[in-house]
Amino acid sequence: MSKRVFRVREGEPLLDIVSYGRGGPRENGGRMTPAQIEQLRRTVQRVPEVVVKVLPRASNDLKAAGKHLDYISRYGKLELETDDGERVHGRVGKALLEEWDLDIDDVRRRGELAPTKGRKPSKLIHKLMFSMPPGTPPNKVLAAVRNFAREEFWGQHRYAFALHTDEDHPHVHLVLKAVSEQGVRLNIRKATLRHWRSEFARNLRLLGVPANATERAVRGQSRKAMKDGIYRASLRGDSTYARARAEAVASELLKGGVRVQPGKRNLTETRKRVEGGWRAVAEKLAQQGCRDVPGIERFVSEMPPPWTEREWIADALEKRLPSRSHKYAR
């Protein structure tokens, strides 16, 4: 079975700040395009960043796929919208899977896996989530996802989606059939997610919603997002993972300091390259006579420190116990 590859559209503003820090070769002699300058301006002004997630679990059998479709419709209480524009109600997960011929894909997939022992089964669906910070109009988030999905998937991959507003941040769950109508399987890579984030943000802006899509490192963010299950458990206050991590760091603090994690060096080196990239970008803008992106120096100086997860936990614990101190590289 062939695989679908996403190619970035010409002129799409994917600015690599780190490459400027290295001083390597760049297109157009390093001259900033209007789209890149606009993205820089949004980043420096801290325009809200879009979130696009691929939810990892239970995507490789018919029962799990049907359950997830019912879940995003809150078991029939919320409206589901499909790729053909139909809006359906009730527990329609099983019916949609039959309409999408997912049972045929499942039989084909099992046949492909038969000769190979120990290989994980391919996904029947991709479970995507698109979200924005609190205060974003939910109807605009829904409309942006609708337009995004039509541009990216219509006529190729079947899909259905639903808006959730039961949390502070409005978000849309989208279920995407992994194999297209032409028999091409979609594999989601990092580049795919970057492209989707950029397009989701663009569709929001077309609706008048300020939205941006930049790499975490470019914004000075070193903290990784929690996995969805851990995040939700943390909100409820019953995450065993978060509790165990906090207890381990607290134990190290009592012994005199938090040991440095192996990834600390990489974080520090990445931050140096990012800061160098921003300085190079500022110089390039000055050479172009562009004054549309003020505040770059302040933006870089206000970046959070490049700490590891343990350091962030230690900092939070110390704020609760200000009389204590610990020793680790920052």
Short mmCIF file of the C-alpha atoms (twelve columns), coordinates in Angstrom:
data_MODEL
# 
_entry.id   MODEL 
# 
loop_
_atom_site.group_PDB 
_atom_site.id 
_atom_site.type_symbol 
_atom_site.label_atom_id 
_atom_site.label_alt_id 
_atom_site.label_comp_id 
_atom_site.label_asym_id 
_atom_site.label_seq_id 
_atom_site.Cartn_x 
_atom_site.Cartn_y 
_atom_site.Cartn_z 
_atom_site.pdbx_PDB_model_num 
ATOM 1   C CA . MET A 1   0.000   0.000   0.000  1 
ATOM 2   C CA . SER A 2   1.370   3.391   -0.964 1 
ATOM 3   C CA . LYS A 3   1.820   6.145   1.607  1 
ATOM 4   C CA . ARG A 4   0.726   9.745   1.422  1 
ATOM 5   C CA . VAL A 5   3.382   12.446  1.834  1 
ATOM 6   C CA . PHE A 6   2.563   16.053  2.696  1 
ATOM 7   C CA . ARG A 7   4.532   18.748  0.911  1 
ATOM 8   C CA . VAL A 8   4.736   22.265  2.288  1 
ATOM 9   C CA . ARG A 9   3.078   24.766  -0.002 1 
ATOM 10  C CA . GLU A 10  5.200   27.403  -1.693 1 
ATOM 11  C CA . GLY A 11  5.432   30.547  0.406  1 
ATOM 12  C CA . GLU A 12  4.211   28.913  3.598  1 
ATOM 13  C CA . PRO A 13  5.798   30.782  6.540  1 
ATOM 14  C CA . LEU A 14  7.879   28.119  8.259  1 
ATOM 15  C CA . LEU A 15  10.726  30.192  9.675  1 
ATOM 16  C CA . ASP A 16  13.680  28.276  11.114 1 
ATOM 17  C CA . ILE A 17  15.197  30.636  13.686 1 
ATOM 18  C CA . VAL A 18  17.849  28.070  14.642 1 
ATOM 19  C CA . SER A 19  19.281  27.973  11.116 1 
ATOM 20  C CA . TYR A 20  19.901  31.708  11.324 1 
ATOM 21  C CA . GLY A 21  21.819  31.086  14.536 1 
ATOM 22  C CA . ARG A 22  24.087  28.628  12.730 1 
ATOM 23  C CA . GLY A 23  24.668  31.045  9.891  1 
ATOM 24  C CA . GLY A 24  24.054  28.362  7.263  1 
ATOM 25  C CA . PRO A 25  22.788  28.908  3.704  1 
ATOM 26  C CA . ARG A 26  19.193  30.120  3.346  1 
ATOM 27  C CA . GLU A 27  16.813  30.807  0.492  1 
ATOM 28  C CA . ASN A 28  16.789  34.287  -1.095 1 
ATOM 29  C CA . GLY A 29  20.153  35.028  0.525  1 
ATOM 30  C CA . GLY A 30  18.491  35.076  3.925  1 
ATOM 31  C CA . ARG A 31  16.109  37.894  2.970  1 
ATOM 32  C CA . MET A 32  12.872  37.788  4.960  1 
ATOM 33  C CA . THR A 33  9.652   37.304  3.033  1 
ATOM 34  C CA . PRO A 34  6.546   39.319  4.012  1 
ATOM 35  C CA . ALA A 35  4.957   36.121  5.387  1 
ATOM 36  C CA . GLN A 36  8.000   35.425  7.566  1 
ATOM 37  C CA . ILE A 37  8.089   39.002  8.851  1 
ATOM 38  C CA . GLU A 38  4.426   38.763  9.771  1 
ATOM 39  C CA . GLN A 39  5.026   35.495  11.608 1 
ATOM 40  C CA . LEU A 40  7.927   37.050  13.503 1 
ATOM 41  C CA . ARG A 41  5.702   39.939  14.520 1 
ATOM 42  C CA . ARG A 42  3.016   37.564  15.815 1 
ATOM 43  C CA . THR A 43  5.594   35.550  17.740 1 
ATOM 44  C CA . VAL A 44  7.213   38.562  19.408 1 
ATOM 45  C CA . GLN A 45  3.778   39.928  20.311 1 
ATOM 46  C CA . ARG A 46  2.909   36.519  21.795 1 
ATOM 47  C CA . VAL A 47  -0.164  35.965  19.675 1 
ATOM 48  C CA . PRO A 48  -1.967  32.826  20.960 1 
ATOM 49  C CA . GLU A 49  -0.433  29.600  19.702 1 
ATOM 50  C CA . VAL A 50  -2.605  26.904  18.170 1 
ATOM 51  C CA . VAL A 51  -2.412  23.323  19.426 1 
ATOM 52  C CA . VAL A 52  -2.758  20.282  17.197 1 
ATOM 53  C CA . LYS A 53  -2.403  16.882  18.867 1 
ATOM 54  C CA . VAL A 54  -2.502  13.299  17.683 1 
ATOM 55  C CA . LEU A 55  -4.053  11.236  20.450 1 
ATOM 56  C CA . PRO A 56  -2.057  8.010   20.598 1 
ATOM 57  C CA . ARG A 57  -4.112  5.191   22.015 1 
ATOM 58  C CA . ALA A 58  -6.812  2.785   20.798 1 
ATOM 59  C CA . SER A 59  -6.802  3.544   17.083 1 
ATOM 60  C CA . ASN A 60  -6.094  0.149   15.563 1 
ATOM 61  C CA . ASP A 61  -9.285  -1.875  15.827 1 
ATOM 62  C CA . LEU A 62  -12.936 -1.394  14.859 1 
ATOM 63  C CA . LYS A 63  -14.282 -1.497  18.404 1 
ATOM 64  C CA . ALA A 64  -11.891 1.197   19.632 1 
ATOM 65  C CA . ALA A 65  -12.592 3.399   16.602 1 
ATOM 66  C CA . GLY A 66  -16.340 3.169   17.171 1 
ATOM 67  C CA . LYS A 67  -15.941 3.964   20.858 1 
ATOM 68  C CA . HIS A 68  -13.908 7.063   20.094 1 
ATOM 69  C CA . LEU A 69  -16.493 8.359   17.631 1 
ATOM 70  C CA . ASP A 70  -19.169 7.900   20.283 1 
ATOM 71  C CA . TYR A 71  -16.928 9.548   22.875 1 
ATOM 72  C CA . ILE A 72  -16.348 12.736  20.867 1 
ATOM 73  C CA . SER A 73  -20.106 13.038  20.365 1 
ATOM 74  C CA . ARG A 74  -20.475 12.595  24.138 1 
ATOM 75  C CA . TYR A 75  -22.428 9.418   23.403 1 
ATOM 76  C CA . GLY A 76  -24.958 11.137  21.203 1 
ATOM 77  C CA . LYS A 77  -25.387 14.384  23.125 1 
ATOM 78  C CA . LEU A 78  -23.216 16.472  20.794 1 
ATOM 79  C CA . GLU A 79  -23.525 17.010  17.067 1 
ATOM 80  C CA . LEU A 80  -21.060 15.250  14.774 1 
ATOM 81  C CA . GLU A 81  -20.210 16.821  11.425 1 
ATOM 82  C CA . THR A 82  -18.930 14.625  8.614  1 
ATOM 83  C CA . ASP A 83  -16.779 15.253  5.560  1 
ATOM 84  C CA . ASP A 84  -19.848 15.500  3.301  1 
ATOM 85  C CA . GLY A 85  -21.272 18.301  5.463  1 
ATOM 86  C CA . GLU A 86  -23.921 16.143  7.131  1 
ATOM 87  C CA . ARG A 87  -24.629 16.872  10.790 1 
ATOM 88  C CA . VAL A 88  -25.664 13.801  12.699 1 
ATOM 89  C CA . HIS A 89  -26.903 13.094  16.205 1 
ATOM 90  C CA . GLY A 90  -27.012 10.046  18.433 1 
ATOM 91  C CA . ARG A 91  -24.552 7.186   18.838 1 
ATOM 92  C CA . VAL A 92  -23.584 6.838   15.204 1 
ATOM 93  C CA . GLY A 93  -20.030 5.581   15.556 1 
ATOM 94  C CA . LYS A 94  -20.710 2.083   14.246 1 
ATOM 95  C CA . ALA A 95  -22.783 3.395   11.349 1 
ATOM 96  C CA . LEU A 96  -20.046 5.793   10.284 1 
ATOM 97  C CA . LEU A 97  -17.420 3.047   10.348 1 
ATOM 98  C CA . GLU A 98  -19.601 0.925   8.096  1 
ATOM 99  C CA . GLU A 99  -20.115 3.861   5.730  1 
ATOM 100 C CA . TRP A 100 -16.350 4.394   5.622  1 
ATOM 101 C CA . ASP A 101 -15.786 0.679   4.811  1 
ATOM 102 C CA . LEU A 102 -13.444 0.477   7.758  1 
ATOM 103 C CA . ASP A 103 -14.216 -3.217  8.139  1 
ATOM 104 C CA . ILE A 104 -12.635 -3.805  4.722  1 
ATOM 105 C CA . ASP A 105 -9.538  -1.878  5.763  1 
ATOM 106 C CA . ASP A 106 -9.360  -3.975  8.912  1 
ATOM 107 C CA . VAL A 107 -9.459  -7.250  6.949  1 
ATOM 108 C CA . ARG A 108 -6.805  -5.976  4.521  1 
ATOM 109 C CA . ARG A 109 -4.605  -4.796  7.373  1 
ATOM 110 C CA . ARG A 110 -4.777  -8.153  9.159  1 
ATOM 111 C CA . GLY A 111 -3.800  -9.901  5.955  1 
ATOM 112 C CA . GLU A 112 -0.764  -7.655  5.543  1 
ATOM 113 C CA . LEU A 113 0.367   -8.347  9.103  1 
ATOM 114 C CA . ALA A 114 -0.035  -12.117 8.957  1 
ATOM 115 C CA . PRO A 115 3.515   -12.924 7.754  1 
ATOM 116 C CA . THR A 116 5.177   -10.529 10.204 1 
ATOM 117 C CA . LYS A 117 5.184   -11.510 13.853 1 
ATOM 118 C CA . GLY A 118 5.564   -8.880  16.566 1 
ATOM 119 C CA . ARG A 119 4.721   -5.978  14.262 1 
ATOM 120 C CA . LYS A 120 2.226   -3.476  15.631 1 
ATOM 121 C CA . PRO A 121 -1.007  -3.268  13.636 1 
ATOM 122 C CA . SER A 122 -1.471  -0.134  11.562 1 
ATOM 123 C CA . LYS A 123 -3.985  2.454   12.687 1 
ATOM 124 C CA . LEU A 124 -7.455  2.381   11.195 1 
ATOM 125 C CA . ILE A 125 -8.057  5.984   12.206 1 
ATOM 126 C CA . HIS A 126 -6.094  9.009   13.354 1 
ATOM 127 C CA . LYS A 127 -7.493  10.816  16.386 1 
ATOM 128 C CA . LEU A 128 -6.720  14.519  16.117 1 
ATOM 129 C CA . MET A 129 -7.469  17.401  18.456 1 
ATOM 130 C CA . PHE A 130 -7.362  21.108  17.578 1 
ATOM 131 C CA . SER A 131 -7.522  23.620  20.420 1 
ATOM 132 C CA . MET A 132 -7.070  27.259  21.336 1 
ATOM 133 C CA . PRO A 133 -6.597  29.122  24.638 1 
ATOM 134 C CA . PRO A 134 -9.534  30.150  26.862 1 
ATOM 135 C CA . GLY A 135 -11.451 33.116  25.523 1 
ATOM 136 C CA . THR A 136 -11.299 32.059  21.879 1 
ATOM 137 C CA . PRO A 137 -14.816 31.975  20.343 1 
ATOM 138 C CA . PRO A 138 -15.721 28.269  20.087 1 
ATOM 139 C CA . ASN A 139 -17.709 28.774  16.886 1 
ATOM 140 C CA . LYS A 140 -14.596 30.235  15.222 1 
ATOM 141 C CA . VAL A 141 -12.480 27.245  16.316 1 
ATOM 142 C CA . LEU A 142 -15.106 24.902  14.854 1 
ATOM 143 C CA . ALA A 143 -15.294 26.857  11.594 1 
ATOM 144 C CA . ALA A 144 -11.490 26.935  11.273 1 
ATOM 145 C CA . VAL A 145 -11.266 23.147  11.699 1 
ATOM 146 C CA . ARG A 146 -14.105 22.666  9.208  1 
ATOM 147 C CA . ASN A 147 -12.282 24.769  6.604  1 
ATOM 148 C CA . PHE A 148 -8.906  23.183  7.397  1 
ATOM 149 C CA . ALA A 149 -10.278 19.640  7.036  1 
ATOM 150 C CA . ARG A 150 -12.009 20.476  3.773  1 
ATOM 151 C CA . GLU A 151 -8.758  21.828  2.311  1 
ATOM 152 C CA . GLU A 152 -6.551  18.999  3.560  1 
ATOM 153 C CA . PHE A 153 -8.690  15.862  3.438  1 
ATOM 154 C CA . TRP A 154 -11.901 16.276  1.426  1 
ATOM 155 C CA . GLY A 155 -12.218 13.737  -1.374 1 
ATOM 156 C CA . GLN A 156 -9.296  11.753  0.004  1 
ATOM 157 C CA . HIS A 157 -9.792  10.744  3.637  1 
ATOM 158 C CA . ARG A 158 -13.171 10.334  5.320  1 
ATOM 159 C CA . TYR A 159 -13.544 12.210  8.596  1 
ATOM 160 C CA . ALA A 160 -15.939 13.431  11.275 1 
ATOM 161 C CA . PHE A 161 -15.510 16.035  14.003 1 
ATOM 162 C CA . ALA A 162 -17.198 17.574  17.032 1 
ATOM 163 C CA . LEU A 163 -16.717 20.717  19.115 1 
ATOM 164 C CA . HIS A 164 -16.120 20.415  22.863 1 
ATOM 165 C CA . THR A 165 -16.682 23.378  25.168 1 
ATOM 166 C CA . ASP A 166 -16.769 21.564  28.518 1 
ATOM 167 C CA . GLU A 167 -13.236 22.796  29.342 1 
ATOM 168 C CA . ASP A 168 -11.815 26.325  29.456 1 
ATOM 169 C CA . HIS A 169 -10.061 25.955  26.111 1 
ATOM 170 C CA . PRO A 170 -12.422 25.286  23.185 1 
ATOM 171 C CA . HIS A 171 -11.288 22.318  21.144 1 
ATOM 172 C CA . VAL A 172 -12.416 20.112  18.288 1 
ATOM 173 C CA . HIS A 173 -11.904 16.358  18.088 1 
ATOM 174 C CA . LEU A 174 -11.519 15.040  14.541 1 
ATOM 175 C CA . VAL A 175 -11.499 11.366  13.579 1 
ATOM 176 C CA . LEU A 176 -9.691  10.777  10.285 1 
ATOM 177 C CA . LYS A 177 -9.728  7.539   8.314  1 
ATOM 178 C CA . ALA A 178 -6.085  6.490   7.982  1 
ATOM 179 C CA . VAL A 179 -6.448  5.017   4.475  1 
ATOM 180 C CA . SER A 180 -7.678  7.327   1.719  1 
ATOM 181 C CA . GLU A 181 -10.395 6.569   -0.801 1 
ATOM 182 C CA . GLN A 182 -7.563  5.952   -3.265 1 
ATOM 183 C CA . GLY A 183 -6.002  3.312   -0.990 1 
ATOM 184 C CA . VAL A 184 -3.136  5.501   0.239  1 
ATOM 185 C CA . ARG A 185 -2.218  5.314   3.918  1 
ATOM 186 C CA . LEU A 186 -1.496  8.569   5.728  1 
ATOM 187 C CA . ASN A 187 1.490   8.458   8.090  1 
ATOM 188 C CA . ILE A 188 1.759   11.510  10.336 1 
ATOM 189 C CA . ARG A 189 5.288   12.893  10.673 1 
ATOM 190 C CA . LYS A 190 6.635   15.907  12.548 1 
ATOM 191 C CA . ALA A 191 6.590   17.876  9.311  1 
ATOM 192 C CA . THR A 192 2.936   16.921  8.853  1 
ATOM 193 C CA . LEU A 193 2.047   18.338  12.261 1 
ATOM 194 C CA . ARG A 194 3.994   21.537  11.580 1 
ATOM 195 C CA . HIS A 195 2.070   21.960  8.344  1 
ATOM 196 C CA . TRP A 196 -1.279  21.280  10.044 1 
ATOM 197 C CA . ARG A 197 -0.545  23.763  12.832 1 
ATOM 198 C CA . SER A 198 0.368   26.430  10.292 1 
ATOM 199 C CA . GLU A 199 -2.803  25.816  8.272  1 
ATOM 200 C CA . PHE A 200 -5.059  25.710  11.338 1 
ATOM 201 C CA . ALA A 201 -3.625  29.052  12.475 1 
ATOM 202 C CA . ARG A 202 -4.063  30.526  9.000  1 
ATOM 203 C CA . ASN A 203 -7.708  29.478  8.904  1 
ATOM 204 C CA . LEU A 204 -8.303  31.061  12.309 1 
ATOM 205 C CA . ARG A 205 -6.745  34.321  11.155 1 
ATOM 206 C CA . LEU A 206 -8.987  34.327  8.083  1 
ATOM 207 C CA . LEU A 207 -11.904 34.311  10.537 1 
ATOM 208 C CA . GLY A 208 -10.464 37.247  12.457 1 
ATOM 209 C CA . VAL A 209 -8.982  35.210  15.320 1 
ATOM 210 C CA . PRO A 210 -5.360  36.057  16.277 1 
ATOM 211 C CA . ALA A 211 -3.440  32.781  15.976 1 
ATOM 212 C CA . ASN A 212 0.148   31.726  15.475 1 
ATOM 213 C CA . ALA A 213 2.080   28.504  14.852 1 
ATOM 214 C CA . THR A 214 5.753   28.445  15.812 1 
ATOM 215 C CA . GLU A 215 8.120   25.832  17.197 1 
ATOM 216 C CA . ARG A 216 8.305   25.603  20.991 1 
ATOM 217 C CA . ALA A 217 12.071  26.152  21.034 1 
ATOM 218 C CA . VAL A 218 11.702  29.358  18.995 1 
ATOM 219 C CA . ARG A 219 9.503   30.727  21.787 1 
ATOM 220 C CA . GLY A 220 11.929  29.587  24.455 1 
ATOM 221 C CA . GLN A 221 9.654   26.809  25.672 1 
ATOM 222 C CA . SER A 222 11.570  23.823  27.020 1 
ATOM 223 C CA . ARG A 223 8.745   22.142  28.927 1 
ATOM 224 C CA . LYS A 224 7.171   19.281  27.037 1 
ATOM 225 C CA . ALA A 225 3.415   19.038  26.963 1 
ATOM 226 C CA . MET A 226 1.972   16.295  29.154 1 
ATOM 227 C CA . LYS A 227 0.389   13.294  27.528 1 
ATOM 228 C CA . ASP A 228 -3.361  13.738  27.392 1 
ATOM 229 C CA . GLY A 229 -4.155  11.092  30.007 1 
ATOM 230 C CA . ILE A 230 -1.576  12.450  32.471 1 
ATOM 231 C CA . TYR A 231 -2.783  16.016  31.888 1 
ATOM 232 C CA . ARG A 232 -6.404  15.136  32.595 1 
ATOM 233 C CA . ALA A 233 -5.452  13.128  35.675 1 
ATOM 234 C CA . SER A 234 -3.396  16.097  36.912 1 
ATOM 235 C CA . LEU A 235 -6.410  18.375  36.535 1 
ATOM 236 C CA . ARG A 236 -8.371  15.979  38.736 1 
ATOM 237 C CA . GLY A 237 -5.509  15.832  41.219 1 
ATOM 238 C CA . ASP A 238 -5.094  12.061  40.942 1 
ATOM 239 C CA . SER A 239 -2.151  11.637  38.542 1 
ATOM 240 C CA . THR A 240 0.095   8.908   39.973 1 
ATOM 241 C CA . TYR A 241 2.789   9.860   37.436 1 
ATOM 242 C CA . ALA A 242 2.894   13.527  38.507 1 
ATOM 243 C CA . ARG A 243 2.824   12.565  42.175 1 
ATOM 244 C CA . ALA A 244 5.711   10.104  41.770 1 
ATOM 245 C CA . ARG A 245 7.819   12.693  39.911 1 
ATOM 246 C CA . ALA A 246 7.172   15.323  42.567 1 
ATOM 247 C CA . GLU A 247 8.039   12.923  45.377 1 
ATOM 248 C CA . ALA A 248 11.296  11.920  43.660 1 
ATOM 249 C CA . VAL A 249 12.363  15.550  43.224 1 
ATOM 250 C CA . ALA A 250 11.353  16.404  46.801 1 
ATOM 251 C CA . SER A 251 13.545  13.551  48.028 1 
ATOM 252 C CA . GLU A 252 16.512  14.906  46.059 1 
ATOM 253 C CA . LEU A 253 15.933  18.404  47.446 1 
ATOM 254 C CA . LEU A 254 16.047  17.057  50.996 1 
ATOM 255 C CA . LYS A 255 19.400  15.449  50.172 1 
ATOM 256 C CA . GLY A 256 20.830  18.777  49.065 1 
ATOM 257 C CA . GLY A 257 20.092  19.225  45.381 1 
ATOM 258 C CA . VAL A 258 18.452  18.024  42.191 1 
ATOM 259 C CA . ARG A 259 20.691  15.932  39.991 1 
ATOM 260 C CA . VAL A 260 21.139  17.184  36.451 1 
ATOM 261 C CA . GLN A 261 19.267  15.199  33.807 1 
ATOM 262 C CA . PRO A 262 21.052  13.995  30.654 1 
ATOM 263 C CA . GLY A 263 18.929  16.280  28.463 1 
ATOM 264 C CA . LYS A 264 20.070  19.456  30.236 1 
ATOM 265 C CA . ARG A 265 23.043  19.968  27.943 1 
ATOM 266 C CA . ASN A 266 20.882  19.677  24.826 1 
ATOM 267 C CA . LEU A 267 18.392  22.185  26.233 1 
ATOM 268 C CA . THR A 268 21.157  24.674  26.961 1 
ATOM 269 C CA . GLU A 269 22.767  24.278  23.541 1 
ATOM 270 C CA . THR A 270 19.410  24.618  21.784 1 
ATOM 271 C CA . ARG A 271 18.678  27.795  23.697 1 
ATOM 272 C CA . LYS A 272 22.035  29.273  22.673 1 
ATOM 273 C CA . ARG A 273 21.286  28.536  19.010 1 
ATOM 274 C CA . VAL A 274 17.777  29.980  19.303 1 
ATOM 275 C CA . GLU A 275 19.059  33.187  20.903 1 
ATOM 276 C CA . GLY A 276 21.733  33.438  18.203 1 
ATOM 277 C CA . GLY A 277 19.051  32.906  15.580 1 
ATOM 278 C CA . TRP A 278 16.920  35.724  16.948 1 
ATOM 279 C CA . ARG A 279 19.932  38.065  16.987 1 
ATOM 280 C CA . ALA A 280 20.723  37.176  13.372 1 
ATOM 281 C CA . VAL A 281 17.096  37.744  12.402 1 
ATOM 282 C CA . ALA A 282 17.096  41.167  14.093 1 
ATOM 283 C CA . GLU A 283 20.223  42.114  12.138 1 
ATOM 284 C CA . LYS A 284 18.685  40.897  8.887  1 
ATOM 285 C CA . LEU A 285 15.525  42.934  9.489  1 
ATOM 286 C CA . ALA A 286 17.636  46.008  10.190 1 
ATOM 287 C CA . GLN A 287 19.554  45.478  6.938  1 
ATOM 288 C CA . GLN A 288 16.247  45.252  5.081  1 
ATOM 289 C CA . GLY A 289 15.112  48.466  6.724  1 
ATOM 290 C CA . CYS A 290 12.178  46.654  8.282  1 
ATOM 291 C CA . ARG A 291 10.793  48.195  11.467 1 
ATOM 292 C CA . ASP A 292 7.635   46.049  11.693 1 
ATOM 293 C CA . VAL A 293 8.988   43.684  14.387 1 
ATOM 294 C CA . PRO A 294 10.014  45.745  17.429 1 
ATOM 295 C CA . GLY A 295 10.818  44.160  20.783 1 
ATOM 296 C CA . ILE A 296 12.899  41.160  19.683 1 
ATOM 297 C CA . GLU A 297 15.579  41.807  22.316 1 
ATOM 298 C CA . ARG A 298 12.978  42.046  25.073 1 
ATOM 299 C CA . PHE A 299 11.211  38.919  23.793 1 
ATOM 300 C CA . VAL A 300 14.446  36.904  24.002 1 
ATOM 301 C CA . SER A 301 15.335  38.273  27.459 1 
ATOM 302 C CA . GLU A 302 11.918  37.248  28.809 1 
ATOM 303 C CA . MET A 303 12.132  33.639  27.629 1 
ATOM 304 C CA . PRO A 304 11.681  31.138  30.456 1 
ATOM 305 C CA . PRO A 305 14.891  29.391  31.559 1 
ATOM 306 C CA . PRO A 306 15.902  26.217  29.680 1 
ATOM 307 C CA . TRP A 307 15.136  23.896  32.584 1 
ATOM 308 C CA . THR A 308 14.515  20.177  32.609 1 
ATOM 309 C CA . GLU A 309 11.297  18.733  33.984 1 
ATOM 310 C CA . ARG A 310 12.969  18.048  37.334 1 
ATOM 311 C CA . GLU A 311 14.112  21.662  37.594 1 
ATOM 312 C CA . TRP A 312 10.610  22.955  36.925 1 
ATOM 313 C CA . ILE A 313 9.205   20.649  39.592 1 
ATOM 314 C CA . ALA A 314 11.924  21.723  42.039 1 
ATOM 315 C CA . ASP A 315 11.156  25.375  41.371 1 
ATOM 316 C CA . ALA A 316 7.458   24.796  42.054 1 
ATOM 317 C CA . LEU A 317 8.264   22.951  45.286 1 
ATOM 318 C CA . GLU A 318 10.611  25.712  46.437 1 
ATOM 319 C CA . LYS A 319 7.933   28.321  45.901 1 
ATOM 320 C CA . ARG A 320 5.838   26.429  48.418 1 
ATOM 321 C CA . LEU A 321 8.802   26.160  50.777 1 
ATOM 322 C CA . PRO A 322 10.773  29.394  50.210 1 
ATOM 323 C CA . SER A 323 13.063  28.800  53.177 1 
ATOM 324 C CA . ARG A 324 14.737  25.854  51.453 1 
ATOM 325 C CA . SER A 325 17.310  26.045  48.699 1 
ATOM 326 C CA . HIS A 326 18.700  23.583  46.201 1 
ATOM 327 C CA . LYS A 327 21.687  23.400  43.897 1 
ATOM 328 C CA . TYR A 328 21.528  22.658  40.225 1 
ATOM 329 C CA . ALA A 329 22.641  24.246  36.974 1 
ATOM 330 C CA . ARG A 330 20.260  26.779  35.463 1 
# 
